[in-house]
Amino acid sequence: MNIGQAVRKRIIDLCQSHDLTVNGLANMCGVTQSTVNNIVSGRNKSATVSTVKKICDGLEMTIQEFFDDEVFYDLEQEIK
């Protein structure tokens, strides 16, 4: 799994655990629905750190908590 796929999975998992739709998450975070939808659908393969931080702020979690998940533990090498 690469970083884009891991961020996508983490966002989907957080939506499920907080009983949120993707659009509900976007509204909470002040991120456009199209941005979050593009990340979750895989059209956007590299979410910015700023977008991830806004998602964290909306969910009242730190960026460290966002990335402290097993989905990020065994990522593929990005430079090949």
KOLROFI-983586 format. One record per residue (C-alpha): z, y, x; residue number from 1; residue in one letter. Coordinates in steps of 0.001 Angstrom, whole numbers. Each point is the difference from the previous one (the first is absolute). Example, Ala and Ser with C-alpha at 12.3 -4.5 7.8 and 13.67 -1.06 7.14 Angstrom:
! residues 2
<r><zz>7800</zz><yy>-4500</yy><xx>12300</xx><pos>1</pos><code>a</code></r>
<r><zz>-660</zz><yy>3440</yy><xx>1370</xx><pos>2</pos><code>s</code></r>
***
This chain:
! residues 80
<r><zz>0</zz><yy>0</yy><xx>0</xx><pos>1</pos><code>m</code></r>
<r><zz>-810</zz><yy>3479</yy><xx>1285</xx><pos>2</pos><code>n</code></r>
<r><zz>2032</zz><yy>3170</yy><xx>-516</xx><pos>3</pos><code>i</code></r>
<r><zz>-2105</zz><yy>1195</yy><xx>-2941</xx><pos>4</pos><code>g</code></r>
<r><zz>473</zz><yy>-3290</yy><xx>-1828</xx><pos>5</pos><code>q</code></r>
<r><zz>3718</zz><yy>25</yy><xx>758</xx><pos>6</pos><code>a</code></r>
<r><zz>470</zz><yy>3553</yy><xx>-1342</xx><pos>7</pos><code>v</code></r>
<r><zz>-1947</zz><yy>-992</yy><xx>-3110</xx><pos>8</pos><code>r</code></r>
<r><zz>2184</zz><yy>-3062</yy><xx>-569</xx><pos>9</pos><code>k</code></r>
<r><zz>3198</zz><yy>1963</yy><xx>615</xx><pos>10</pos><code>r</code></r>
<r><zz>-963</zz><yy>2642</yy><xx>-2557</xx><pos>11</pos><code>i</code></r>
<r><zz>-884</zz><yy>-2648</yy><xx>-2578</xx><pos>12</pos><code>i</code></r>
<r><zz>3302</zz><yy>-1812</yy><xx>648</xx><pos>13</pos><code>d</code></r>
<r><zz>1966</zz><yy>3251</yy><xx>-317</xx><pos>14</pos><code>l</code></r>
<r><zz>-1719</zz><yy>831</yy><xx>-3285</xx><pos>15</pos><code>c</code></r>
<r><zz>942</zz><yy>-3427</yy><xx>-1341</xx><pos>16</pos><code>q</code></r>
<r><zz>3596</zz><yy>192</yy><xx>1185</xx><pos>17</pos><code>s</code></r>
<r><zz>428</zz><yy>3493</yy><xx>-1506</xx><pos>18</pos><code>h</code></r>
<r><zz>-1855</zz><yy>-982</yy><xx>-3203</xx><pos>19</pos><code>d</code></r>
<r><zz>-2623</zz><yy>2702</yy><xx>613</xx><pos>20</pos><code>l</code></r>
<r><zz>-3704</zz><yy>163</yy><xx>-553</xx><pos>21</pos><code>t</code></r>
<r><zz>-2118</zz><yy>1297</yy><xx>2840</xx><pos>22</pos><code>v</code></r>
<r><zz>-661</zz><yy>3135</yy><xx>-2050</xx><pos>23</pos><code>n</code></r>
<r><zz>3721</zz><yy>397</yy><xx>-673</xx><pos>24</pos><code>g</code></r>
<r><zz>652</zz><yy>-231</yy><xx>3729</xx><pos>25</pos><code>l</code></r>
<r><zz>-2658</zz><yy>2630</yy><xx>689</xx><pos>26</pos><code>a</code></r>
<r><zz>1603</zz><yy>2376</yy><xx>-2503</xx><pos>27</pos><code>n</code></r>
<r><zz>3465</zz><yy>-509</yy><xx>1526</xx><pos>28</pos><code>m</code></r>
<r><zz>-1257</zz><yy>634</yy><xx>3508</xx><pos>29</pos><code>c</code></r>
<r><zz>-2286</zz><yy>2957</yy><xx>-523</xx><pos>30</pos><code>g</code></r>
<r><zz>-2941</zz><yy>-1981</yy><xx>1329</xx><pos>31</pos><code>v</code></r>
<r><zz>-3223</zz><yy>-51</yy><xx>-1982</xx><pos>32</pos><code>t</code></r>
<r><zz>-572</zz><yy>-3087</yy><xx>-2112</xx><pos>33</pos><code>q</code></r>
<r><zz>-3357</zz><yy>-522</yy><xx>1682</xx><pos>34</pos><code>s</code></r>
<r><zz>1644</zz><yy>-97</yy><xx>3434</xx><pos>35</pos><code>t</code></r>
<r><zz>2553</zz><yy>-2628</yy><xx>-1002</xx><pos>36</pos><code>v</code></r>
<r><zz>-2601</zz><yy>-1962</yy><xx>-1964</xx><pos>37</pos><code>n</code></r>
<r><zz>-2340</zz><yy>34</yy><xx>3013</xx><pos>38</pos><code>n</code></r>
<r><zz>2771</zz><yy>-1306</yy><xx>2271</xx><pos>39</pos><code>i</code></r>
<r><zz>1058</zz><yy>-2733</yy><xx>-2433</xx><pos>40</pos><code>v</code></r>
<r><zz>-3571</zz><yy>-1070</yy><xx>-756</xx><pos>41</pos><code>s</code></r>
<r><zz>-879</zz><yy>-195</yy><xx>3692</xx><pos>42</pos><code>g</code></r>
<r><zz>-2653</zz><yy>2742</yy><xx>-132</xx><pos>43</pos><code>r</code></r>
<r><zz>2193</zz><yy>2107</yy><xx>2303</xx><pos>44</pos><code>n</code></r>
<r><zz>786</zz><yy>-2262</yy><xx>2937</xx><pos>45</pos><code>k</code></r>
<r><zz>2182</zz><yy>2450</yy><xx>1930</xx><pos>46</pos><code>s</code></r>
<r><zz>2558</zz><yy>2011</yy><xx>-1936</xx><pos>47</pos><code>a</code></r>
<r><zz>1262</zz><yy>3007</yy><xx>1912</xx><pos>48</pos><code>t</code></r>
<r><zz>3584</zz><yy>192</yy><xx>1182</xx><pos>49</pos><code>v</code></r>
<r><zz>344</zz><yy>3105</yy><xx>-2163</xx><pos>50</pos><code>s</code></r>
<r><zz>-988</zz><yy>-1972</yy><xx>-3108</xx><pos>51</pos><code>t</code></r>
<r><zz>2400</zz><yy>-2823</yy><xx>877</xx><pos>52</pos><code>v</code></r>
<r><zz>2778</zz><yy>2584</yy><xx>493</xx><pos>53</pos><code>k</code></r>
<r><zz>-693</zz><yy>1533</yy><xx>-3415</xx><pos>54</pos><code>k</code></r>
<r><zz>194</zz><yy>-3459</yy><xx>-1565</xx><pos>55</pos><code>i</code></r>
<r><zz>3309</zz><yy>-558</yy><xx>1780</xx><pos>56</pos><code>c</code></r>
<r><zz>1317</zz><yy>3351</yy><xx>-1225</xx><pos>57</pos><code>d</code></r>
<r><zz>-964</zz><yy>-834</yy><xx>-3575</xx><pos>58</pos><code>g</code></r>
<r><zz>1772</zz><yy>-3353</yy><xx>239</xx><pos>59</pos><code>l</code></r>
<r><zz>2998</zz><yy>1618</yy><xx>1712</xx><pos>60</pos><code>e</code></r>
<r><zz>-304</zz><yy>-2195</yy><xx>3064</xx><pos>61</pos><code>m</code></r>
<r><zz>-472</zz><yy>749</yy><xx>3665</xx><pos>62</pos><code>t</code></r>
<r><zz>-3186</zz><yy>-717</yy><xx>1834</xx><pos>63</pos><code>i</code></r>
<r><zz>2028</zz><yy>-2430</yy><xx>2112</xx><pos>64</pos><code>q</code></r>
<r><zz>926</zz><yy>-1917</yy><xx>-3158</xx><pos>65</pos><code>e</code></r>
<r><zz>-3656</zz><yy>-69</yy><xx>-1036</xx><pos>66</pos><code>f</code></r>
<r><zz>-1090</zz><yy>-1616</yy><xx>3264</xx><pos>67</pos><code>f</code></r>
<r><zz>3062</zz><yy>-2251</yy><xx>340</xx><pos>68</pos><code>d</code></r>
<r><zz>-1613</zz><yy>-2805</yy><xx>-1964</xx><pos>69</pos><code>d</code></r>
<r><zz>-1264</zz><yy>-3395</yy><xx>1079</xx><pos>70</pos><code>e</code></r>
<r><zz>-3552</zz><yy>955</yy><xx>-961</xx><pos>71</pos><code>v</code></r>
<r><zz>-95</zz><yy>2169</yy><xx>3146</xx><pos>72</pos><code>f</code></r>
<r><zz>1507</zz><yy>-2544</yy><xx>2409</xx><pos>73</pos><code>y</code></r>
<r><zz>-3117</zz><yy>-1902</yy><xx>1048</xx><pos>74</pos><code>d</code></r>
<r><zz>-2884</zz><yy>2445</yy><xx>-229</xx><pos>75</pos><code>l</code></r>
<r><zz>-3351</zz><yy>-682</yy><xx>1609</xx><pos>76</pos><code>e</code></r>
<r><zz>-887</zz><yy>1792</yy><xx>3206</xx><pos>77</pos><code>q</code></r>
<r><zz>-1871</zz><yy>3185</yy><xx>-986</xx><pos>78</pos><code>e</code></r>
<r><zz>-1792</zz><yy>406</yy><xx>3331</xx><pos>79</pos><code>i</code></r>
<r><zz>-2400</zz><yy>-2838</yy><xx>672</xx><pos>80</pos><code>k</code></r>
***
